[in-house]
Amino acid sequence: MKRYKAFLKETWWLWCIYLVATLMLVLFVHKIFLAIIPMMVVNFFYFALVRYDDDGNFIGA
């Protein structure tokens, strides 16, 4: 759980931008863009697993 907290602490602003952009697409373009939300969840867990260890320490270069 520490890796997810560390990743979210570092990138919370980016996820907020993604969420706002997705909501704008849903509201002004088409509801099909709601499919982006589960994709963002998968991306969050993938990048947290790849970039942080179990203790929440940054691994990447």
CYANA upper distance limits for C-alpha pairs under 8 A (distance plus 0.5 A):
  1 MET  CA      5 LYS  CA      6.97
  1 MET  CA     54 ASP  CA      8.00
  2 LYS  CA      6 ALA  CA      6.58
  2 LYS  CA     54 ASP  CA      6.91
  2 LYS  CA     55 ASP  CA      6.13
  2 LYS  CA     56 GLY  CA      5.27
  3 ARG  CA      7 PHE  CA      6.59
  3 ARG  CA     48 ALA  CA      6.60
  3 ARG  CA     49 LEU  CA      7.61
  3 ARG  CA     52 TYR  CA      5.84
  3 ARG  CA     53 ASP  CA      6.61
  3 ARG  CA     54 ASP  CA      6.31
  3 ARG  CA     55 ASP  CA      6.81
  3 ARG  CA     56 GLY  CA      4.51
  3 ARG  CA     57 ASN  CA      7.70
  4 TYR  CA      8 LEU  CA      6.50
  4 TYR  CA     45 PHE  CA      7.87
  4 TYR  CA     48 ALA  CA      6.21
  4 TYR  CA     49 LEU  CA      8.41
  4 TYR  CA     56 GLY  CA      7.91
  5 LYS  CA      9 LYS  CA      6.44
  5 LYS  CA     56 GLY  CA      7.89
  6 ALA  CA     10 GLU  CA      6.83
  6 ALA  CA     52 TYR  CA      8.23
  6 ALA  CA     56 GLY  CA      5.92
  6 ALA  CA     57 ASN  CA      8.09
  7 PHE  CA     11 THR  CA      6.63
  7 PHE  CA     48 ALA  CA      6.21
  7 PHE  CA     52 TYR  CA      7.87
  7 PHE  CA     56 GLY  CA      8.29
  8 LEU  CA     12 TRP  CA      5.61
 11 THR  CA     15 TRP  CA      7.10
 12 TRP  CA     16 CYS  CA      6.81
 13 TRP  CA     17 ILE  CA      6.86
 14 LEU  CA     18 TYR  CA      6.77
 15 TRP  CA     19 LEU  CA      6.58
 16 CYS  CA     20 VAL  CA      6.67
 17 ILE  CA     21 ALA  CA      6.56
 18 TYR  CA     22 THR  CA      6.57
 19 LEU  CA     23 LEU  CA      6.65
 19 LEU  CA     37 ILE  CA      8.29
 20 VAL  CA     24 MET  CA      6.66
 21 ALA  CA     25 LEU  CA      6.76
 22 THR  CA     26 VAL  CA      6.70
 22 THR  CA     33 PHE  CA      7.17
 22 THR  CA     34 LEU  CA      7.80
 22 THR  CA     36 ILE  CA      7.61
 22 THR  CA     37 ILE  CA      8.16
 23 LEU  CA     27 LEU  CA      6.58
 23 LEU  CA     34 LEU  CA      8.42
 24 MET  CA     28 PHE  CA      6.37
 24 MET  CA     29 VAL  CA      8.24
 25 LEU  CA     29 VAL  CA      5.62
 25 LEU  CA     30 HIS  CA      7.04
 25 LEU  CA     31 LYS  CA      8.29
 25 LEU  CA     33 PHE  CA      6.87
 26 VAL  CA     30 HIS  CA      5.60
 26 VAL  CA     31 LYS  CA      5.26
 26 VAL  CA     32 ILE  CA      7.60
 26 VAL  CA     33 PHE  CA      5.97
 26 VAL  CA     34 LEU  CA      6.90
 27 LEU  CA     31 LYS  CA      7.69
 33 PHE  CA     37 ILE  CA      8.47
 35 ALA  CA     39 MET  CA      7.46
 36 ILE  CA     40 MET  CA      6.72
 37 ILE  CA     41 VAL  CA      7.00
 38 PRO  CA     42 VAL  CA      6.89
 39 MET  CA     43 ASN  CA      6.71
 40 MET  CA     44 PHE  CA      6.58
 41 VAL  CA     45 PHE  CA      6.99
 42 VAL  CA     46 TYR  CA      6.61
 43 ASN  CA     47 PHE  CA      6.52
 44 PHE  CA     48 ALA  CA      6.59
 45 PHE  CA     49 LEU  CA      6.60
 46 TYR  CA     50 VAL  CA      6.72
 47 PHE  CA     51 ARG  CA      6.35
 48 ALA  CA     52 TYR  CA      6.26
 49 LEU  CA     53 ASP  CA      7.66
 50 VAL  CA     59 ILE  CA      8.35
 50 VAL  CA     60 GLY  CA      8.42
 51 ARG  CA     58 PHE  CA      6.43
 51 ARG  CA     59 ILE  CA      5.78
 51 ARG  CA     60 GLY  CA      5.92
 52 TYR  CA     56 GLY  CA      5.95
 52 TYR  CA     57 ASN  CA      5.88
 52 TYR  CA     58 PHE  CA      5.19
 52 TYR  CA     59 ILE  CA      5.80
 52 TYR  CA     60 GLY  CA      8.11
 53 ASP  CA     57 ASN  CA      6.04
 53 ASP  CA     58 PHE  CA      7.25
 53 ASP  CA     59 ILE  CA      7.04
